[in-house]
Amino acid sequence: MTRLSAYLLPTVKEVPADAEAISHRLMVRAGLVRQLGAGMWTFLPAGWRSHRKVEQILREEIDAIGGLEMLMPVLQPAELWRQTGRFAIDELFKLKDRKGADHVLAMTHEEAITYHMTRELRSYRDLPRILYHIQTKERDEPRPRAGLLRTREFIMKDSYSFDRDREGLDASYELHVKAYDRIFDRSGLEWYRVEADVGMMGGHGAHEYMAPCAAGENEVALSQAGYAANVEVASASPRRIEGLPEPLAAPELVETPGAATIDSVAGLLGVPSGALIKAFPVVVDGRGPLLVITRGDHRLNEIKLQNALGAPARAAHAEELEALFRAPAGYIGPVGAAAPVVADVALRGLRGLVAGANQPDHHLRGVEPGRDFEPEWADVRAVVAGDTCPAGSEIRIEPAIEVANIFKLGTRYSEPLGAGYLDEQGEERLIWMGSYGIGPARIMAAAVEQRADDQGIAWPPSISPFDVELVALGKPGEEAREVAERLYEELRSGGLDVLYDDRDQSPGEKFADAELLGCPLRVTVGRRGLETGEVEAQVRRGRERFSLPLEGAAEAVIERWRRLD
């Protein structure tokens, strides 16, 4: 029985002072969640109902591809994370027990699942396997923000595949791709699957599922030709530079006093910013100093740089700039550089460029890569809107929320943790693994972001806390209340989750709360409608209104709900 008079749905009119995202504002105002601390959120009853509906979709779809549900602990021995090299991750919560033993609060469960399967999957006959759990995760997030979009504690569905070889992993990965496609279709989201960086997870391939919305912290490169990639890994052909200077037989030294930025040098010399070479002096772990260069109108993509170098890189300090290049930032260039040069591929073939001369207040014009310096070439720039995707279509950049990620881990965890099996010949082989994560709370937040309007939330039917909100106008003992009571029981008997607003509040307050909460369908029983033998119904998204005959109203409501999207 879900009568609002006996339910905890503490709606509020005030917008949280720190709320940036629409989902943050509305989920607090609608009484779905409450904040306990920075990045820590409590789901109130209606919010938890929605979360559980998302979980149910996840269970059904992962069960359908052969997944077996289990549960692993959040508290884990630190030694497992040391073996995989991930104990040093800054975002990992670390603690000691009363005996001084090191532990972690898991932000993901690759170490734990691999530890267990090392002992349980010993023969080729045991493979393939897919196991999953839905569990709380902890992450020492440096900047929790945007409500449920960036938190320190969250619940994830993680599934893990175990296969004999790369071909088996590819098959398990494709099973998850199809399952995830169905999950997001069923959840009512606008979404796309994009190429992604493997990041701290490791492995040799990854995709992310993105829900486009203005509050998204991720940027996605898209094209009409179907290209889709996180900008962290996106590749594209740049726009042509208009007004490139004429090439010179050799670089020419020019004075540029006080001009230490791309725009100031371009303005002083009368050239487009794309004709300049932008220099990024860096220090690479295990390799030392490097000079990374891009076109002046391009940005360095640090993720692509790290992937190209195979190691993390940091910006060189001011004293390192003076020692290596004998020049301050803004005047450093690749000609005669005292460090190896890594050049973005967009510079290949260009002539007549302008670069720092490695001396204060001077630049070189007429610079040509390959003639005046010999770089190592790599794709290290960030793509921008207007670039051309590999299929020849123009790229646009959209903000999006990452709601899921999938990884081909390969032997990244099975090797350090010794997860192997015996093949048909009795030979020991490493297990090939995949990892597949999805966040129910992020699905909820993305749905709110995508479907909200000026009045509140408009939930997709599949994950709404309730299917229908029934509003009774009138006082106890009046005909409207009696009719509403009967309709409530009939709708519940018909299989719908019904929130019955039987409170002694004004119609305006009831309607405002109903709009804010956003159940897909609202049915109102009032004196005016009953005079003509009708009840009023309204679809939340789009606000379509229609009247239903009181006779057979429950069946009509159920049928209309089934046709909602």
C-alpha positions as CSV (number, residue, x, y, z in Angstrom):
1,M,0.0,0.0,0.0
2,T,1.6,3.3,-1.1
3,R,-0.5,6.1,0.2
4,L,1.3,9.4,0.2
5,S,-0.2,10.3,3.6
6,A,1.8,7.4,5.1
7,Y,4.9,7.7,2.8
8,L,8.2,9.5,3.1
9,L,8.4,11.9,0.1
10,P,9.8,15.1,1.6
11,T,9.5,17.5,-1.4
12,V,11.0,21.0,-1.0
13,K,10.7,24.2,-3.0
14,E,14.2,25.5,-2.3
15,V,17.0,24.6,-4.7
16,P,20.2,23.4,-2.9
17,A,22.8,26.2,-2.9
18,D,25.6,24.1,-4.3
19,A,23.4,22.4,-7.0
20,E,24.9,22.7,-10.5
21,A,23.2,19.9,-12.4
22,I,19.5,19.7,-13.1
23,S,19.5,16.2,-11.7
24,H,21.0,17.4,-8.4
25,R,18.4,20.1,-8.0
26,L,15.4,18.0,-8.9
27,M,16.3,14.8,-7.2
28,V,16.7,16.6,-3.9
29,R,13.6,18.7,-4.4
30,A,11.5,15.7,-5.3
31,G,12.5,13.9,-2.1
32,L,14.5,11.1,-3.8
33,V,17.9,11.6,-2.2
34,R,19.6,13.5,0.6
35,Q,23.2,14.4,1.2
36,L,25.1,13.0,4.2
37,G,28.5,14.5,3.4
38,A,30.7,15.5,0.4
39,G,30.0,12.8,-2.2
40,M,27.9,10.7,0.1
41,W,24.2,10.3,-0.7
42,T,21.2,8.6,1.0
43,F,18.5,7.2,-1.2
44,L,15.1,7.9,0.3
45,P,12.2,5.4,-0.4
46,A,11.1,6.8,-3.8
47,G,14.7,7.2,-5.0
48,W,15.5,3.6,-3.9
49,R,12.5,2.3,-5.8
50,S,13.9,3.8,-9.0
51,H,17.4,2.4,-8.2
52,R,16.0,-1.1,-7.7
53,K,14.1,-0.9,-11.0
54,V,17.4,-0.1,-12.8
55,E,19.0,-3.0,-10.9
56,Q,16.3,-5.4,-12.1
57,I,16.9,-4.4,-15.7
58,L,20.6,-5.1,-15.2
59,R,19.9,-8.5,-13.6
60,E,17.6,-9.6,-16.4
61,E,19.9,-8.7,-19.2
62,I,23.1,-10.0,-17.7
63,D,21.3,-13.2,-16.6
64,A,20.2,-13.5,-20.3
65,I,23.8,-13.8,-21.5
66,G,24.7,-16.4,-18.9
67,G,25.8,-14.2,-16.1
68,L,25.9,-15.7,-12.6
69,E,25.2,-13.3,-9.7
70,M,27.5,-13.3,-6.7
71,L,28.7,-10.8,-4.1
72,M,32.2,-9.8,-3.1
73,P,33.3,-7.6,-0.1
74,V,34.1,-3.9,-0.3
75,L,36.9,-4.4,2.3
76,Q,39.9,-6.2,0.7
77,P,43.5,-7.1,1.6
78,A,45.9,-4.5,0.2
79,E,48.3,-7.2,-1.0
80,L,46.1,-8.0,-3.9
81,W,46.3,-4.4,-5.1
82,R,50.0,-4.3,-4.6
83,Q,50.4,-7.4,-6.8
84,T,48.5,-5.7,-9.7
85,G,50.4,-2.4,-9.2
86,R,47.2,-0.4,-8.3
87,F,47.7,0.2,-4.6
88,A,49.3,3.5,-5.4
89,I,46.2,5.0,-7.0
90,D,45.4,8.2,-5.3
91,E,41.6,7.7,-5.3
92,L,41.9,4.3,-3.5
93,F,40.8,4.5,0.1
94,K,43.5,2.8,2.3
95,L,43.3,1.8,5.9
96,K,44.8,-0.4,8.6
97,D,43.0,-2.8,10.9
98,R,43.7,-3.0,14.6
99,K,46.5,-5.5,14.0
100,G,48.2,-3.1,11.6
101,A,47.4,-5.0,8.4
102,D,46.8,-2.9,5.3
103,H,43.4,-3.0,3.6
104,V,41.6,-1.0,0.9
105,L,38.0,-0.1,0.3
106,A,37.4,-1.3,-3.2
107,M,36.6,1.1,-6.0
108,T,36.4,-1.9,-8.4
109,H,36.7,-5.6,-8.0
110,E,39.1,-7.0,-10.6
111,E,41.6,-8.0,-8.0
112,A,39.0,-9.9,-5.9
113,I,37.3,-11.7,-8.7
114,T,40.7,-12.8,-10.2
115,Y,41.8,-14.0,-6.8
116,H,38.7,-16.2,-6.5
117,M,38.7,-17.5,-10.1
118,T,42.4,-18.4,-9.9
119,R,41.2,-21.1,-7.4
120,E,37.9,-22.0,-9.0
121,L,38.6,-22.1,-12.8
122,R,41.4,-24.6,-13.3
123,S,40.5,-26.4,-16.5
124,Y,39.5,-25.5,-20.1
125,R,36.2,-27.3,-19.2
126,D,35.5,-24.5,-16.7
127,L,35.5,-21.8,-19.4
128,P,34.0,-19.5,-20.5
129,R,32.3,-18.0,-17.5
130,I,30.5,-14.7,-16.8
131,L,30.1,-13.6,-13.1
132,Y,28.6,-10.4,-11.8
133,H,27.6,-8.6,-8.7
134,I,25.9,-5.3,-7.7
135,Q,27.9,-3.8,-4.9
136,T,28.9,-0.6,-3.2
137,K,32.1,1.1,-4.3
138,E,34.3,3.6,-2.6
139,R,36.4,6.2,-4.3
140,D,38.4,9.0,-2.7
141,E,37.1,11.5,-5.2
142,P,39.0,14.8,-5.0
143,R,36.1,17.0,-6.1
144,P,32.7,15.4,-5.5
145,R,30.0,17.4,-7.4
146,A,26.8,17.4,-9.4
147,G,24.8,15.3,-7.0
148,L,24.9,11.6,-8.0
149,L,27.1,12.3,-11.0
150,R,30.4,12.4,-9.1
151,T,30.3,10.8,-5.7
152,R,32.7,9.1,-3.2
153,E,30.4,6.1,-2.6
154,F,28.2,4.5,-5.3
155,I,26.7,1.2,-6.4
156,M,27.9,-0.5,-9.5
157,K,27.0,-3.6,-11.5
158,D,30.3,-5.2,-12.4
159,S,30.4,-8.3,-14.5
160,Y,33.6,-10.2,-15.4
161,S,34.2,-12.6,-18.3
162,F,36.7,-15.4,-18.2
163,D,37.8,-17.1,-21.5
164,R,40.5,-19.3,-22.9
165,D,41.9,-16.9,-25.5
166,R,41.5,-13.6,-27.3
167,E,38.8,-15.0,-29.5
168,G,36.8,-16.1,-26.5
169,L,37.2,-12.7,-24.9
170,D,36.0,-11.0,-28.1
171,A,32.9,-13.2,-28.0
172,S,32.1,-12.4,-24.4
173,Y,32.7,-8.7,-25.1
174,E,30.2,-8.7,-27.9
175,L,27.7,-10.4,-25.7
176,H,28.0,-7.6,-23.2
177,V,27.8,-5.0,-26.0
178,K,24.4,-6.3,-27.0
179,A,23.3,-6.7,-23.4
180,Y,24.3,-3.1,-22.6
181,D,22.6,-1.8,-25.8
182,R,19.4,-3.5,-24.6
183,I,19.8,-2.1,-21.0
184,F,20.0,1.5,-22.2
185,D,17.2,1.1,-24.6
186,R,15.0,-0.3,-21.8
187,S,16.1,2.4,-19.5
188,G,14.7,5.1,-21.8
189,L,18.0,7.0,-22.3
190,E,19.4,8.7,-25.3
191,W,22.8,7.1,-25.5
192,Y,25.8,6.2,-27.7
193,R,28.7,3.8,-27.4
194,V,32.1,5.4,-28.0
195,E,35.7,4.3,-28.2
196,A,37.5,5.0,-24.9
197,D,40.8,5.0,-23.1
198,V,41.6,1.9,-20.9
199,G,42.9,4.2,-18.2
200,M,43.8,2.7,-14.8
201,M,42.0,-0.5,-15.7
202,G,44.6,-1.5,-18.3
203,G,44.0,-4.0,-21.1
204,H,43.8,-3.5,-24.9
205,G,40.4,-2.2,-25.7
206,A,37.5,-0.3,-24.2
207,H,34.2,1.4,-24.9
208,E,32.1,3.8,-22.9
209,Y,28.3,4.3,-22.9
210,M,27.5,8.0,-22.9
211,A,24.2,9.8,-22.3
212,P,24.3,13.2,-24.0
213,C,23.3,16.1,-21.7
214,A,24.6,19.6,-20.8
215,A,25.7,18.5,-17.3
216,G,28.0,15.8,-18.7
217,E,31.7,16.1,-17.7
218,N,32.9,14.0,-20.6
219,E,33.2,15.3,-24.2
220,V,32.4,13.0,-27.1
221,A,33.4,13.4,-30.7
222,L,30.6,12.4,-33.1
223,S,29.9,12.6,-36.8
224,Q,27.1,11.9,-39.2
225,A,29.1,9.0,-40.6
226,G,28.7,7.1,-37.3
227,Y,32.1,8.0,-35.7
228,A,31.9,8.1,-31.9
229,A,34.8,8.4,-29.5
230,N,35.6,10.0,-26.2
231,V,37.8,13.1,-27.0
232,E,40.5,11.4,-24.8
233,V,41.1,9.0,-27.7
234,A,39.4,10.5,-30.7
235,S,41.4,11.0,-33.9
236,A,40.6,13.2,-36.8
237,S,42.1,15.2,-39.7
238,P,42.4,18.9,-38.8
239,R,41.0,21.8,-40.7
240,R,43.3,23.4,-43.2
241,I,45.3,26.5,-42.1
242,E,44.2,29.6,-44.1
243,G,47.0,32.2,-44.7
244,L,50.0,30.0,-44.0
245,P,53.2,32.0,-44.6
246,E,55.4,31.3,-47.6
247,P,58.2,28.8,-46.9
248,L,61.8,30.0,-46.4
249,A,65.0,28.4,-47.5
250,A,66.1,28.4,-43.8
251,P,64.7,29.5,-40.5
252,E,65.0,33.3,-39.9
253,L,65.5,34.7,-36.4
254,V,63.0,37.5,-35.5
255,E,62.6,39.7,-32.4
256,T,59.4,39.2,-30.6
257,P,59.8,41.3,-27.4
258,G,57.3,40.5,-24.7
259,A,55.3,38.2,-27.0
260,A,55.2,34.9,-25.1
261,T,51.7,33.6,-26.1
262,I,50.3,32.1,-29.3
263,D,47.9,35.0,-29.9
264,S,50.5,37.8,-29.2
265,V,53.1,36.2,-31.5
266,A,50.5,35.6,-34.2
267,G,49.4,39.2,-34.0
268,L,52.9,40.6,-34.0
269,L,54.0,38.7,-37.0
270,G,50.7,38.8,-38.9
271,V,50.2,35.1,-39.2
272,P,47.3,32.7,-38.2
273,S,47.7,30.9,-34.9
274,G,47.8,27.6,-36.8
275,A,51.1,28.7,-38.3
276,L,52.8,28.7,-34.9
277,I,54.4,25.7,-33.2
278,K,53.1,25.3,-29.7
279,A,55.7,23.7,-27.4
280,F,55.1,21.6,-24.3
281,P,58.3,20.7,-22.4
282,V,57.6,17.6,-20.3
283,V,59.4,15.0,-18.2
284,V,58.5,11.4,-18.8
285,D,58.7,8.6,-16.2
286,G,61.7,6.5,-17.1
287,R,62.6,8.5,-20.2
288,G,63.5,12.0,-19.0
289,P,62.8,15.4,-20.7
290,L,60.9,15.7,-24.0
291,L,59.6,18.5,-26.1
292,V,56.1,17.8,-27.3
293,I,54.8,20.2,-30.1
294,T,51.5,20.8,-31.8
295,R,50.0,23.4,-34.1
296,G,49.4,26.7,-32.4
297,D,45.6,26.4,-32.8
298,H,45.5,22.9,-31.2
299,R,45.4,21.6,-27.7
300,L,47.6,18.8,-26.3
301,N,45.7,15.7,-25.3
302,E,47.4,14.4,-22.2
303,I,45.7,11.0,-22.4
304,K,46.8,10.4,-26.0
305,L,50.3,11.6,-25.1
306,Q,50.6,9.2,-22.2
307,N,49.4,6.3,-24.4
308,A,51.8,7.3,-27.2
309,L,54.8,7.4,-24.8
310,G,53.7,4.4,-22.8
311,A,54.4,6.3,-19.6
312,P,53.0,9.2,-17.6
313,A,54.4,12.7,-18.3
314,R,54.4,15.9,-16.3
315,A,55.0,19.5,-17.3
316,A,58.6,20.6,-16.8
317,H,59.2,23.0,-13.9
318,A,60.5,26.6,-14.5
319,E,64.1,25.7,-13.4
320,E,64.1,22.7,-15.7
321,L,63.1,25.0,-18.7
322,E,66.1,27.2,-18.0
323,A,68.5,24.3,-17.6
324,L,67.3,22.4,-20.7
325,F,66.3,25.1,-23.1
326,R,68.0,28.2,-21.8
327,A,64.7,30.1,-22.4
328,P,61.5,30.8,-20.5
329,A,58.1,29.4,-21.4
330,G,56.8,31.0,-24.6
331,Y,60.1,31.1,-26.4
332,I,60.9,27.4,-26.5
333,G,61.0,25.6,-29.8
334,P,62.1,22.4,-31.5
335,V,65.0,23.7,-33.7
336,G,68.2,22.9,-31.8
337,A,66.2,21.7,-28.8
338,A,68.3,20.1,-26.0
339,A,65.7,17.3,-25.7
340,P,64.1,14.8,-28.1
341,V,61.1,16.2,-29.9
342,V,57.7,14.5,-30.2
343,A,55.5,16.2,-32.9
344,D,51.8,15.9,-33.4
345,V,51.0,14.3,-36.8
346,A,49.0,17.4,-37.8
347,L,52.4,19.2,-38.3
348,R,53.6,16.7,-40.8
349,G,54.2,18.3,-44.2
350,L,53.7,21.9,-43.1
351,R,56.2,24.6,-44.1
352,G,56.7,28.3,-43.2
353,L,55.9,27.8,-39.5
354,V,56.9,30.0,-36.6
355,A,58.5,28.5,-33.5
356,G,60.3,29.6,-30.3
357,A,64.0,30.3,-30.9
358,N,65.1,29.0,-27.5
359,Q,66.2,32.4,-26.4
360,P,64.2,35.2,-24.7
361,D,62.2,37.6,-26.9
362,H,63.0,35.7,-30.1
363,H,61.2,33.4,-32.5
364,L,62.1,31.6,-35.7
365,R,60.0,31.9,-38.9
366,G,60.1,29.6,-41.9
367,V,60.5,26.5,-39.8
368,E,59.9,23.0,-41.4
369,P,59.6,19.8,-39.5
370,G,61.8,17.1,-41.0
371,R,64.2,19.7,-42.4
372,D,65.1,21.8,-39.4
373,F,64.5,19.1,-36.8
374,E,63.7,15.4,-36.9
375,P,60.8,14.5,-34.5
376,E,59.2,11.4,-33.4
377,W,55.6,11.5,-34.8
378,A,52.5,10.8,-32.8
379,D,48.8,11.6,-32.6
380,V,48.8,13.7,-29.4
381,R,46.3,16.6,-30.1
382,A,42.8,17.0,-28.9
383,V,40.2,16.9,-31.8
384,V,38.0,19.9,-32.1
385,A,34.6,20.6,-33.7
386,G,35.0,21.0,-37.5
387,D,37.7,18.4,-37.8
388,T,37.1,15.5,-40.2
389,C,36.5,12.0,-38.9
390,P,38.2,8.9,-40.5
391,A,35.1,8.3,-42.6
392,G,35.3,11.9,-44.1
393,S,32.4,13.5,-42.1
394,E,32.7,16.7,-40.0
395,I,33.1,16.2,-36.3
396,R,30.9,17.8,-33.6
397,I,31.7,17.8,-29.9
398,E,28.9,17.1,-27.3
399,P,29.0,16.9,-23.5
400,A,27.8,13.6,-22.1
401,I,27.5,11.6,-18.9
402,E,29.5,8.3,-18.8
403,V,26.9,5.7,-17.6
404,A,28.9,2.5,-18.3
405,N,32.2,1.2,-19.5
406,I,33.5,-2.1,-20.8
407,F,37.1,-3.3,-21.1
408,K,39.0,-6.0,-22.8
409,L,41.4,-6.7,-19.9
410,G,43.2,-9.6,-21.6
411,T,45.8,-11.0,-19.2
412,R,46.3,-7.6,-17.3
413,Y,45.1,-9.2,-14.0
414,S,45.4,-12.9,-14.6
415,E,49.1,-12.7,-15.1
416,P,50.2,-10.9,-11.9
417,L,47.6,-12.9,-9.9
418,G,48.3,-16.2,-11.5
419,A,44.9,-17.0,-13.0
420,G,45.5,-19.8,-15.4
421,Y,43.9,-23.0,-16.6
422,L,45.0,-26.3,-18.1
423,D,44.2,-26.8,-21.8
424,E,43.4,-30.1,-23.5
425,Q,47.1,-31.0,-23.6
426,G,47.7,-30.3,-20.0
427,E,49.5,-27.1,-20.7
428,E,49.1,-24.1,-18.4
429,R,47.5,-21.1,-20.1
430,L,46.5,-17.6,-18.8
431,I,42.8,-16.8,-18.6
432,W,41.7,-13.9,-20.8
433,M,39.4,-11.5,-18.9
434,G,36.9,-8.7,-19.6
435,S,35.4,-6.2,-17.2
436,Y,32.0,-4.5,-17.6
437,G,30.7,-1.8,-15.3
438,I,27.5,0.1,-15.2
439,G,26.2,2.7,-12.6
440,P,22.4,2.6,-11.7
441,A,22.5,6.0,-10.0
442,R,24.1,7.5,-13.1
443,I,21.4,6.0,-15.3
444,M,18.8,7.7,-13.0
445,A,20.6,11.0,-13.0
446,A,21.0,10.9,-16.8
447,A,17.3,10.2,-17.3
448,V,16.5,13.2,-15.1
449,E,18.9,15.4,-17.1
450,Q,17.5,14.4,-20.4
451,R,13.8,14.4,-19.7
452,A,13.3,17.2,-17.1
453,D,11.2,20.3,-17.8
454,D,10.4,23.5,-16.0
455,Q,8.1,21.7,-13.6
456,G,10.2,18.8,-12.6
457,I,11.2,15.2,-13.6
458,A,9.6,13.2,-16.4
459,W,10.7,9.6,-15.7
460,P,11.0,6.9,-18.4
461,P,8.3,4.4,-17.5
462,S,10.7,1.5,-16.9
463,I,12.7,3.2,-14.1
464,S,10.1,5.6,-12.6
465,P,9.6,5.1,-8.8
466,F,5.9,4.6,-9.5
467,D,4.1,3.8,-12.7
468,V,1.1,6.0,-12.0
469,E,0.3,8.8,-9.5
470,L,-3.4,8.8,-8.5
471,V,-4.6,12.2,-7.1
472,A,-7.8,12.4,-5.1
473,L,-9.4,15.8,-4.9
474,G,-11.9,16.2,-2.1
475,K,-12.2,15.4,1.6
476,P,-12.5,12.0,3.2
477,G,-16.1,10.8,2.9
478,E,-16.8,12.6,-0.3
479,E,-17.6,10.7,-3.5
480,A,-14.2,11.6,-5.1
481,R,-12.3,9.9,-2.3
482,E,-14.5,6.8,-2.5
483,V,-14.0,6.5,-6.2
484,A,-10.3,7.1,-5.9
485,E,-10.0,4.3,-3.3
486,R,-11.7,1.8,-5.7
487,L,-9.6,2.9,-8.6
488,Y,-6.4,2.6,-6.5
489,E,-7.2,-1.0,-5.7
490,E,-8.1,-1.8,-9.3
491,L,-4.9,-0.3,-10.7
492,R,-2.8,-2.2,-8.1
493,S,-4.7,-5.4,-9.0
494,G,-3.8,-4.7,-12.6
495,G,-0.1,-4.8,-11.8
496,L,0.8,-1.1,-11.7
497,D,2.9,0.5,-9.0
498,V,0.6,3.3,-7.8
499,L,1.4,6.2,-5.6
500,Y,-1.9,7.4,-4.2
501,D,-2.0,11.0,-3.1
502,D,-4.6,10.9,-0.4
503,R,-3.2,13.8,1.6
504,D,-5.4,16.6,3.0
505,Q,-3.7,19.2,0.8
506,S,-4.8,21.7,-1.8
507,P,-5.1,20.6,-5.4
508,G,-2.3,23.0,-6.3
509,E,0.1,21.5,-3.8
510,K,-0.8,18.0,-5.0
511,F,-0.4,18.8,-8.7
512,A,2.9,20.6,-8.0
513,D,4.4,17.6,-6.2
514,A,3.1,15.3,-8.9
515,E,4.8,17.3,-11.6
516,L,8.0,17.5,-9.5
517,L,8.2,13.7,-8.9
518,G,7.4,13.0,-12.5
519,C,5.5,9.6,-12.6
520,P,4.8,8.8,-16.3
521,L,1.0,9.0,-15.9
522,R,-1.2,11.0,-13.5
523,V,-4.9,10.2,-12.9
524,T,-7.0,12.7,-11.1
525,V,-10.4,12.0,-9.5
526,G,-12.4,15.1,-8.7
527,R,-15.9,16.3,-8.2
528,R,-16.1,18.1,-11.5
529,G,-15.1,15.1,-13.5
530,L,-17.4,12.8,-11.7
531,E,-20.3,15.0,-12.6
532,T,-19.8,13.9,-16.2
533,G,-18.8,10.3,-15.2
534,E,-15.1,10.8,-16.0
535,V,-11.6,10.9,-14.5
536,E,-8.8,13.0,-15.9
537,A,-5.5,11.6,-17.0
538,Q,-2.2,13.3,-18.0
539,V,1.0,11.9,-19.5
540,R,3.9,13.6,-17.7
541,R,6.2,14.0,-20.6
542,G,4.6,16.4,-23.0
543,R,1.6,16.9,-20.7
544,E,-1.0,15.3,-22.9
545,R,-4.4,15.5,-21.1
546,F,-7.4,13.3,-21.8
547,S,-10.5,12.1,-20.0
548,L,-11.5,8.5,-19.4
549,P,-15.0,7.2,-18.6
550,L,-15.3,6.1,-15.0
551,E,-16.6,2.8,-16.1
552,G,-13.5,0.8,-17.2
553,A,-11.1,3.6,-16.2
554,A,-8.6,1.2,-14.6
555,E,-8.3,-0.9,-17.7
556,A,-7.9,2.2,-19.9
557,V,-5.2,3.6,-17.6
558,I,-3.3,0.3,-17.7
559,E,-3.5,0.1,-21.5
560,R,-2.4,3.8,-21.9
561,W,0.6,3.1,-19.5
562,R,1.7,0.2,-21.6
563,R,2.0,2.5,-24.7
564,L,4.2,5.1,-22.9
565,D,7.8,5.8,-23.9
